[in-house]
Amino acid sequence: MGASLLRLHFHDCFVNGCDGSILLDPSSTIDSEKNAFANVQSARGFEVVDEIKQAVDQACGKPVVSCADILAVAARDSVVALGGPTWKVKLGRRDSTTASREAANANIPAPFFSLSELITNFKNHGLDEKDLVVLSGGHTIGFARCATFRDHIYNDSNINHRFAQELKYICPRKGGDLNLAPLDDTAAQFDSAYFSDLVHRKGVLHSDQEMFNGGSTDALVKRYSYNSKAFHQDFAKSMIKMGNIKPLTGSKGQIRFNCRIVN
Ligand code: HEM
């Protein structure tokens, strides 16, 4: 569950800033981001956010903490719970009154992206190459559906042969789109196995392996693969950066009563 909350925070921040827009359900006025390519049949954890929100509002006697802030804190706490680093989450993000499936499709990076497409995408959000590499380390936890890595295991050459064979059992050429594979060897531990997997050409997603494919990011992947302390420290720094993307503050936006619905 922790993995899903970290991913939700990322998908929130990459679409018009960290404003809780990912949490809004479809309605007559909301073209929900839950229906964007990257989220449909994939994004999870919304019930957990609802539960946290209810508990926090009850403790405060009224809704004073935004859904965007709850997501940022829950993402951090998930990482800590799985053995990762901690960091201070600045608070005060307010919630959006709109959502955009189109913006989600345009802004959330896809697993078939090349390294240069990934770098450009992150740059557009004020994040550099180092942020890209270290934040991709988020894939040290959680799972991916067969549909997101099928092309990689059947058609890419930069993949360990035996590893590809193993994944083919989980992910046949046809069917099994929803079958899950762990994103690294230790999917419930926030360790640096993701990076050592990449060095051994065992990236599950095409986009993962792009980070170690003879390009400018190879050296950093190698460094994190044997230095989990550096990975943890840099991950914390980049998460703060990501969590501060274009927040709504002051009188902009609102504090939602219910994370799924605009007040
Ligand atoms: C660099 C570009 C990225 C791409 C192309 C990408 C793509 C993906 C894809 C395709 C999945 C599998 C989803 C599914 O099959 O349902 C996934 C899972 C995940 N991603 Fe990413 N991702 C990227 C960056 C990030 C970042 C920056 C984070 C957080 C810091 C992150 C956190 C996660 C987590 C935790 C999961 C597992 C979710 C779960 O098990 O519920 N990803 N990602």
Residues whose N, C-alpha, C, O or C-beta is under 5 A from the ligand:
A	BS01	HEM	A3 S4 L6 R7 F10 Q41 S42 P109 A110 P111 L135 S136 G138 H139 I141 G142 F143 A144 R145 T148 S207
